[in-house]
């Protein structure tokens, strides 16, 4: 796993089975060059973990204390921090404050993205994520309208599978439609960049309909 915290890139990883951790390692790039701070590997013949520490991983004799305090079913990273290692704290900070675990069956819905797009900063993050897949989306516009049977008739052939009544077939790409409640609905339209029309900055804008 590659992470960035306080302007420094780290590469951290581990391997484990049901009984214990079998490998663990951490690289840091404080000056753009890789520094292997520590590496841990389990030796099944001796039944012990073998550690390698670099000179850039500070702590002196304390490193052996952190090693001794790390159980087989625990991470050296968390054990060393528990025993007052300051150098590794930025990595822990990233896991505590940056890492977001998304439960797909609960949160991976169009409504989540819609709510994010109501805030300009979060909408920018959504756009950056979408364009990392080369979707060429210039902007996202959200309209909330009153719910009525007449509107349902208009949207009958344009709804997405998550909100589609029986017999309704999707017919339009480049836009999403979702009925959020019985009283209101939200329409999301994506403005795509056009190769034939470019604005002052050189980025094209067009509307997918």
C-alpha positions as CSV (number, residue, x, y, z in Angstrom):
1,X,0.0,0.0,0.0
2,X,1.4,3.4,-1.0
3,X,0.3,6.4,1.0
4,X,1.3,10.0,1.5
5,X,1.2,11.7,4.8
6,X,2.7,15.1,5.8
7,X,4.3,15.3,2.3
8,X,6.2,12.0,2.6
9,X,5.4,8.9,0.6
10,X,5.4,5.6,2.3
11,X,5.0,2.0,1.1
12,X,3.7,-0.3,3.7
13,X,2.6,-3.9,3.5
14,X,2.2,-7.2,5.3
15,X,1.2,-10.9,4.8
16,X,-0.6,-13.1,7.2
17,X,-2.5,-16.3,7.7
18,X,-5.1,-17.3,10.3
19,X,-2.4,-17.7,13.0
20,X,0.1,-14.9,12.6
21,X,1.7,-12.3,10.4
22,X,4.4,-13.9,8.2
23,X,5.8,-10.7,6.6
24,X,5.8,-7.0,7.2
25,X,7.7,-4.1,5.6
26,X,7.9,-0.3,5.4
27,X,9.7,1.9,2.9
28,X,9.8,5.7,3.2
29,X,10.7,8.3,0.6
30,X,11.4,11.5,2.6
31,X,13.8,12.9,0.0
32,X,12.4,11.1,-3.1
33,X,14.6,8.0,-2.6
34,X,13.5,4.8,-1.1
35,X,14.6,4.0,2.5
36,X,13.8,0.5,3.8
37,X,13.0,1.3,7.4
38,X,12.3,-2.3,8.5
39,X,11.5,-5.7,7.1
40,X,10.1,-8.6,9.0
41,X,9.8,-12.2,7.9
42,X,8.7,-15.4,9.7
43,X,11.0,-18.4,9.6
44,X,9.0,-21.6,9.9
45,X,12.1,-23.6,10.8
46,X,13.0,-21.6,13.8
47,X,9.4,-20.4,14.6
48,X,10.7,-16.9,15.0
49,X,10.5,-13.6,13.1
50,X,13.6,-12.2,11.5
51,X,14.0,-8.5,11.4
52,X,16.1,-6.1,9.4
53,X,16.4,-2.5,10.3
54,X,18.1,0.2,8.2
55,X,20.2,3.1,9.6
56,X,17.5,5.5,8.6
57,X,15.1,3.8,11.0
58,X,15.8,5.5,14.3
59,X,15.7,4.1,17.8
60,X,19.0,2.4,18.4
61,X,18.6,-0.3,21.0
62,X,15.0,0.5,21.4
63,X,14.4,-1.3,18.1
64,X,15.2,-4.6,19.7
65,X,12.7,-3.8,22.5
66,X,10.0,-3.0,20.0
67,X,10.8,-6.3,18.2
68,X,10.6,-8.3,21.5
69,X,7.2,-6.7,22.3
70,X,5.7,-7.6,19.0
71,X,3.6,-10.8,19.2
72,X,3.2,-13.1,16.2
73,X,-0.4,-12.0,15.7
74,X,0.4,-8.3,16.0
75,X,2.0,-5.8,13.7
76,X,5.4,-4.4,14.4
77,X,4.1,-1.0,13.2
78,X,1.5,-0.7,15.9
79,X,3.6,-2.3,18.6
80,X,6.5,0.1,18.1
81,X,4.1,3.1,18.2
82,X,2.6,1.7,21.4
83,X,6.0,1.8,22.9
84,X,6.7,5.4,22.0
85,X,8.1,5.3,18.5
86,X,7.7,8.8,17.0
87,X,9.1,8.1,13.5
88,X,6.2,5.7,12.6
89,X,3.4,7.9,13.8
90,X,2.7,9.6,10.4
91,X,1.9,6.2,9.0
92,X,-0.5,5.4,11.8
93,X,-2.1,8.9,11.4
94,X,-2.9,8.1,7.8
95,X,-4.7,4.9,8.8
96,X,-6.6,6.7,11.6
97,X,-7.6,9.9,9.7
98,X,-7.3,9.2,6.0
99,X,-8.3,5.6,5.4
100,X,-12.0,5.2,4.6
101,X,-13.5,1.8,4.5
102,X,-16.7,1.6,2.3
103,X,-19.2,-1.2,2.7
104,X,-20.4,-1.7,-0.8
105,X,-23.8,-3.2,0.2
106,X,-24.6,-0.2,2.3
107,X,-23.0,2.9,0.8
108,X,-22.1,2.2,-2.8
109,X,-25.3,3.8,-4.2
110,X,-25.9,6.7,-6.6
111,X,-27.3,8.7,-3.6
112,X,-23.9,8.8,-2.0
113,X,-22.3,10.4,-5.0
114,X,-25.2,12.8,-5.4
115,X,-24.8,14.0,-1.8
116,X,-21.0,14.5,-2.3
117,X,-21.7,16.6,-5.4
118,X,-23.7,19.1,-3.5
119,X,-20.5,20.4,-2.0
120,X,-18.1,22.0,-4.4
121,X,-14.9,20.6,-2.9
122,X,-16.2,17.1,-2.8
123,X,-17.7,17.4,-6.3
124,X,-14.2,18.3,-7.5
125,X,-12.9,15.1,-5.9
126,X,-15.6,13.1,-7.6
127,X,-14.7,14.7,-11.0
128,X,-11.0,13.9,-10.5
129,X,-11.9,10.3,-9.6
130,X,-14.1,9.9,-12.7
131,X,-11.6,11.5,-15.0
132,X,-8.8,9.3,-13.7
133,X,-10.7,6.6,-15.7
134,X,-10.6,8.8,-18.7
135,X,-14.3,9.6,-18.8
136,X,-13.8,13.2,-19.8
137,X,-16.4,14.7,-17.5
138,X,-16.2,18.5,-17.2
139,X,-18.9,19.1,-14.6
140,X,-21.8,17.5,-12.8
141,X,-25.1,19.3,-12.3
142,X,-27.8,18.2,-9.8
143,X,-31.4,19.3,-10.0
144,X,-34.0,18.4,-7.3
145,X,-37.6,18.6,-8.4
146,X,-41.1,17.9,-7.0
147,X,-42.3,14.4,-7.4
148,X,-45.4,13.9,-9.5
149,X,-47.0,11.0,-11.6
150,X,-46.5,13.1,-14.7
151,X,-42.7,13.2,-14.2
152,X,-42.7,9.4,-13.7
153,X,-44.3,9.0,-17.2
154,X,-41.6,11.2,-18.7
155,X,-38.8,9.3,-17.0
156,X,-40.3,5.9,-17.7
157,X,-37.7,5.0,-20.3
158,X,-34.8,6.9,-18.8
159,X,-34.4,5.4,-15.3
160,X,-31.5,3.4,-14.0
161,X,-31.8,-0.2,-12.9
162,X,-31.8,0.6,-9.2
163,X,-35.0,2.7,-9.5
164,X,-36.5,1.1,-12.6
165,X,-40.1,-0.2,-12.4
166,X,-40.9,-3.6,-14.0
167,X,-40.8,-3.4,-17.8
168,X,-38.8,-0.2,-17.9
169,X,-35.8,-0.4,-20.2
170,X,-32.8,2.0,-19.9
171,X,-32.4,4.1,-23.1
172,X,-30.2,7.0,-22.3
173,X,-26.4,7.0,-21.5
174,X,-24.5,10.0,-20.0
175,X,-27.1,10.8,-17.4
176,X,-28.4,9.3,-14.2
177,X,-31.9,9.5,-12.8
178,X,-32.9,8.4,-9.3
179,X,-36.1,8.7,-7.4
180,X,-35.0,9.4,-3.8
181,X,-38.4,9.4,-2.1
182,X,-42.1,9.7,-2.7
183,X,-42.1,13.5,-2.6
184,X,-38.9,14.4,-4.4
185,X,-36.4,13.1,-7.0
186,X,-33.0,14.1,-8.0
187,X,-31.6,14.3,-11.6
188,X,-27.9,14.1,-12.2
189,X,-26.5,15.3,-15.5
190,X,-22.8,15.0,-16.6
191,X,-21.3,17.6,-18.8
192,X,-18.8,15.9,-21.0
193,X,-15.7,17.5,-22.6
194,X,-16.1,17.9,-26.3
195,X,-13.2,17.4,-28.7
196,X,-14.6,19.9,-31.2
197,X,-15.4,22.8,-28.9
198,X,-12.8,24.1,-26.5
199,X,-13.0,26.9,-23.9
200,X,-10.4,29.6,-23.1
201,X,-8.3,27.1,-21.1
202,X,-8.3,24.5,-23.9
203,X,-10.6,22.1,-22.1
204,X,-13.7,21.3,-24.1
205,X,-17.2,21.2,-22.7
206,X,-20.3,19.5,-24.0
207,X,-23.5,18.1,-22.5
208,X,-24.4,14.4,-22.7
209,X,-28.1,13.9,-23.3
